[in-house]
Amino acid sequence: MTGNYSSLVDVLSRALIRASAGKGKERHADDNAFNKQPIVTELHAMKHPGGAVFQIRKKALEALRLDLDRAQNEMLDVIVYAAAVWIYLEETRK
């Protein structure tokens, strides 16, 4: 199924694990579905995804000055924030 995209699937899987079992679960989940967690609900409260876009930019820039392991973790967080923006946009479509 993934063929030439196995490296992308690996990265997306790592981001999912980080959000569902790592930092995201520890700090924000409260056993709620991802779209019911503050990473998404706060975008609805602000009626704009700007806060998450700011976090994406901030984390990406931080990654440039960190050691390899921490940089990769920051980039996984970027992916999770980008997914939250996508979900917010999709939910506002409905």
C-alpha positions, 0 to 999 in steps of 0.5 A: 500500500505505501510502496515508495511512501514508507518513509512518510508513513514512518514519520506520520506514525511517529507523530501519531505515537508522540501525540497519542502516547507521548507528550500530547497524552501526558499534557493535553489529552485527558482521554478525549478524542484528538479533535476534542483536545485543546490543540483543536478546540482552542482554534475553534474558540479563537475562530482562527488557526493562527495560534497553531500556525505560530506554534508550527513556525516557532517549533520549526525554527527551534528545531534548527538549533537543537541536537538531532533527537530534540530537533526530530521531536520538535518536527513531529510536534510540527506535524501534529500541529499541522494536523490540528489545523487541517482538522480545524479547517475541515470542521469549519467546512461542515 
